C-alpha cells in the first residue's frame, strides 16, 4: 500500500527541526533538508554513486516532511540548506534569513494535476463548486496560476483545505467534485476511470520548480563545496539518462518512504524533468543574464501576496546565485 504523501506540506513551526544536531558551516560538508519527492532523487544518486565524495564533499540528506520545519532548521544553522519549490522558499526569505538557490533539481512535468468528474471539460465549469486543495502549499500556488489563465480567482471556488493525499481520497470517495493532488493519485484515477485528470503540470512547464537553496553564509564560506554539489548533480542527471533502471533503484533506496519501491519511483519519475546544466542555466541564469526563474519569482510574489494578504517583494537577486551553475 502506498504510504501517505506529504510532499511540500506546510504546518506551523515546531521544535522538532530545531532539535537536529548542529550542522553549521563546515568545510567539506553540506547538510540539506527535504520532503519525500522523486525530484530529490538525484541528490541521493550523486551521493551514493560517490560523485560528491570524489570531489571531497560529504552531503548529509535529512527528510523533514514539513517546509516550516526544515526552513526553521536552516534558519537556526542546523542545516546548510534545503531542497524545495521556489515558490515555497520565497515565503521565508527576509533580511534576517538569507539564502539563495544555487542549483536547479527538477520541475513537475505531469506529476501534479487537477482531478474532476468525467463530464467536466474546463476549469470554468468548477465555478462555485468545492475544490479540495492544500492551502499555503505549492498546490494552491499552481491552482491559482491555472485559474488566472482562465479568468478566475480562488474566490470563484469553494475551497476545502486538506493535504494533497486527503484531497485525492475525498475526490475518489465522491465527497468533493474536484481536487488538486499529485502522483500516484493521478495514475490511480486514470486507471479506475472514475473521474479524470483535467490538467496536469506537463501543460505548465517551468512553474513548479525544485531547487537547492543554501544559506548565504554557507555559500560565502564554502564556495568550493557548492561547486562540487552542482557538478555532482549534473553527473547524476546524466546517469539517469544513461542507466535509468539502475538510477531508479539507487534513488528509491535513498529517498525511501512511498518511493522505496523502484517501480513506484520509476512511475513517479515520469512526471518530472531532472535539470541538466543547459536546463539549469536556462532556468536560474548565468552571471549577468537572469534565467526564466525570474518570471516564476515574480509570479510567486504576486500569488502569495494575494492569497495571504501579506506583501511579498523578494527579488531575483535576493533568491538566486548563478555563480555555480556553469561548470
C-alpha positions in Angstrom: 0.0 0.0 0.0 1.4 3.4 -1.0 2.3 5.5 2.0 0.7 8.9 2.6 2.2 11.7 0.5 3.4 14.6 2.5 5.5 16.5 -0.1 5.8 20.2 0.5 3.1 20.3 3.2 3.4 23.4 5.4 2.4 23.3 9.1 3.2 25.7 12.0 6.7 25.7 13.4 7.6 23.1 15.9 10.7 22.4 17.9 11.4 19.1 16.0 13.5 20.7 13.3 15.5 22.7 15.8 16.3 19.5 17.7 18.5 18.4 14.8 22.2 18.0 15.6 24.1 21.2 14.7 25.5 21.1 11.2 26.9 24.6 10.9 29.2 25.7 8.1 31.9 23.1 8.0 34.2 22.8 5.0 33.7 19.6 3.1 30.2 19.0 4.3 26.7 20.3 3.3 23.5 19.2 5.1 20.2 19.5 3.2 16.7 19.0 4.4 13.8 18.0 2.1 10.5 16.2 1.9 9.8 12.9 0.2 9.7 13.7 -3.5 11.1 12.0 -6.6 12.7 15.2 -7.8 15.2 15.0 -5.0 16.4 11.6 -6.1 19.4 12.9 -7.9 20.8 14.2 -4.6 20.8 10.6 -3.3 22.1 9.3 -6.6 25.1 11.7 -6.6 25.8 10.8 -3.0 25.6 7.1 -3.4 27.5 6.9 -6.6 30.3 8.9 -5.0 30.0 11.9 -7.3 30.2 14.3 -4.3 32.8 12.3 -2.4 35.2 12.2 -5.4 35.4 16.0 -5.1 35.9 15.9 -1.3 32.3 16.7 -0.4 30.0 14.9 2.0 26.3 15.7 1.6 24.0 14.8 4.5 20.4 14.4 3.5 17.6 14.7 6.0 13.9 14.0 5.3 11.6 16.5 7.1 8.1 16.4 5.8 7.1 20.0 6.7 8.5 23.0 5.0 8.3 25.2 8.1 10.4 22.7 10.0 13.3 22.4 7.5 13.3 26.1 6.9 13.5 26.7 10.7 16.3 24.2 10.9 18.2 26.1 8.2 17.5 29.5 9.7 19.0 28.3 13.0 22.1 26.9 11.3 21.2 23.2 11.9 21.1 22.7 8.1 23.2 24.2 5.4 20.2 24.4 3.1 17.0 22.8 1.7 15.5 21.3 -1.4 12.1 22.7 -2.1 10.0 24.5 -4.7 11.0 28.1 -5.5 7.5 29.4 -4.6 7.7 27.7 -1.2 11.1 29.0 0.0 10.3 32.5 -1.3 7.9 33.0 1.6 10.7 32.5 4.1 13.3 34.9 2.6 13.9 38.0 4.6 16.7 40.4 5.5 17.2 38.2 8.6 17.2 34.9 6.8 19.4 35.0 3.8 19.6 32.0 1.4 19.8 31.6 -2.3 19.1 28.9 -4.9 22.4 27.6 -6.2 21.2 24.5 -8.2 18.0 23.5 -10.1 16.8 20.0 -9.4 13.7 19.3 -11.3 10.3 20.5 -12.5 7.0 18.9 -12.1 6.0 17.8 -15.7 2.8 15.8 -15.2 3.4 14.9 -11.5 0.7 17.4 -10.3 -2.8 17.6 -11.5 -6.5 18.6 -11.1 -9.0 15.8 -10.7 -12.6 16.3 -11.9 -15.6 14.3 -12.9 -15.6 12.7 -16.4 -18.1 15.3 -17.7 -16.0 18.3 -16.8 -14.2 19.9 -19.7 -12.8 23.1 -18.3 -11.8 24.9 -15.1 -14.5 27.4 -15.7 -17.1 24.7 -15.1 -15.8 24.4 -11.5 -17.0 27.9 -10.6 -19.0 27.8 -7.3 -18.0 24.2 -6.7 -16.0 22.7 -3.9 -12.3 22.0 -4.7 -10.0 20.2 -2.3 -6.5 21.8 -2.1 -3.8 22.2 0.4 -3.8 26.0 1.2 -0.4 27.5 1.6 1.3 24.8 -0.4 2.6 24.6 -4.0 -0.8 23.0 -4.9 -2.6 26.3 -4.1 0.1 28.3 -5.9 -0.3 26.2 -9.0 -4.1 26.2 -8.9 -4.1 30.0 -8.5 -1.9 30.2 -11.6 -4.3 27.9 -13.6 -7.3 30.0 -12.5 -5.7 33.2 -13.5 -5.1 31.9 -17.0 -8.8 31.0 -17.2 -10.0 34.4 -16.0 -10.8 33.2 -12.5 -9.6 33.5 -8.9 -9.7 31.4 -5.8 -12.8 33.4 -4.8 -14.7 31.7 -7.6 -14.3 28.3 -5.9 -15.4 26.8 -2.6 -12.0 25.8 -1.2 -11.8 22.8 1.0 -8.4 22.9 2.8 -6.8 19.4 3.1 -3.5 17.8 2.2 -3.0 16.6 -1.3 -3.3 13.0 -0.2 -6.6 13.7 1.6 -7.8 15.7 -1.3 -7.4 12.7 -3.6 -9.1 10.4 -1.1 -12.0 12.8 -0.8 -12.4 13.0 -4.6 -12.2 9.3 -5.1 -14.8 8.8 -2.3 -17.1 11.3 -4.0 -17.0 13.8 -1.2 -15.7 16.7 -3.4 -16.2 17.2 -7.2 -12.6 18.3 -7.7 -9.2 18.1 -6.1 -5.6 19.2 -6.7 -3.1 16.5 -5.9 -0.2 14.6 -7.4 1.1 11.2 -8.2 0.4 8.4 -7.6 -3.2 9.6 -7.2 -3.4 10.9 -10.8 -2.5 7.5 -12.2 -4.9 5.7 -9.9 -7.8 7.9 -11.1 -6.8 7.3 -14.7 -6.7 3.6 -14.1 -10.1 3.4 -12.4 -11.8 5.7 -14.9 -13.9 7.1 -12.1 -13.1 10.7 -12.9 -10.2 12.1 -14.8 -7.2 14.4 -14.8 -8.5 17.7 -16.3 -5.0 19.2 -16.5 -1.6 18.2 -15.2 1.7 20.1 -14.8 3.0 19.0 -18.2 0.9 21.8 -19.5 2.6 24.4 -17.3 6.4 23.7 -17.7 8.7 25.7 -15.5 6.1 26.7 -13.0 6.6 24.1 -10.3 10.3 24.0 -9.9 12.5 22.5 -7.2 15.9 24.0 -6.3 18.6 23.6 -3.7 18.8 26.8 -1.6 21.8 27.2 0.7 22.2 29.8 3.5 24.2 32.8 2.3 26.9 32.3 4.9 27.4 28.7 3.8 27.8 29.9 0.2 30.3 32.6 1.1 32.4 30.3 3.3 32.2 27.1 1.2 32.2 28.1 -2.4 34.2 25.0 -3.5 31.7 22.7 -1.8 28.8 24.5 -3.6 30.6 24.0 -6.9 31.2 20.3 -6.1 27.5 19.9 -5.2 26.3 21.3 -8.6 28.9 19.3 -10.5 27.8 16.1 -8.7 24.2 16.8 -9.5 24.9 17.2 -13.2 26.7 13.9 -13.3 23.7 12.2 -11.5 21.3 13.6 -14.1 23.4 12.2 -16.9 23.5 8.8 -15.1 19.7 8.7 -15.0 19.6 9.1 -18.8 22.3 6.5 -19.5 21.2 4.0 -16.8 17.5 4.7 -15.9 16.7 1.4 -14.3 19.8 1.4 -12.1 19.3 5.0 -11.3 15.7 4.4 -10.1 16.9 1.5 -8.0 19.5 3.7 -6.2 17.2 6.7 -5.8 14.4 4.5 -4.4 16.7 3.2 -1.7 17.8 6.7 -0.8 14.6 8.6 -1.0 12.5 5.9 0.7 9.0 6.4 2.0 6.3 5.9 -0.6 9.1 5.8 -3.2 11.0 3.0 -1.6 9.9 0.6 -4.4 11.9 1.2 -7.6 8.8 0.6 -9.7 6.9 3.3 -7.8 9.9 5.7 -8.1 10.2 5.0 -11.8 6.5 5.7 -12.3 6.8 8.9 -10.3 9.9 9.9 -12.3 7.7 10.0 -15.5 6.1 13.1 -14.1 9.3 15.2 -13.6 12.1 16.5 -15.6 15.5 16.4 -14.0 17.6 19.5 -14.8 21.0 19.1 -16.6 23.4 22.0 -17.0 21.8 23.6 -20.0 18.4 23.4 -18.4 19.7 24.9 -15.2 21.4 27.7 -17.0 18.1 28.5 -18.7 16.2 28.4 -15.5 18.5 30.0 -13.0 20.5 32.1 -15.4 24.2 32.8 -15.6 26.2 35.8 -14.3 24.9 38.9 -15.9 21.9 37.1 -17.6 18.9 36.2 -15.4 17.1 33.0 -16.2 13.4 32.1 -16.6 13.0 31.7 -12.9 12.8 35.4 -12.6 9.3 35.1 -14.0 8.4 32.4 -11.5 9.6 34.6 -8.7 7.5 37.4 -9.9 4.5 35.1 -10.1 5.1 33.7 -6.6 5.4 37.2 -5.2 2.1 38.2 -6.8 0.3 35.0 -5.9 1.2 34.7 -2.3 0.7 38.4 -1.7 -2.9 38.0 -3.0 -3.6 34.7 -1.2 -2.1 35.5 2.2 -2.8 39.2 2.4 0.9 39.9 3.1 3.2 41.8 0.7 6.0 39.7 -0.7 8.7 41.5 -2.7 11.5 39.0 -3.0 13.7 39.8 -5.9 15.6 37.5 -8.3 18.9 38.8 -6.9 17.6 38.0 -3.3 16.8 34.4 -4.2 19.3 33.2 -6.9 23.1 32.8 -7.0 24.3 32.0 -10.5 28.0 31.7 -9.8 27.9 27.9 -9.7 25.5 26.9 -12.5 28.0 27.0 -15.3 30.6 24.2 -14.8 
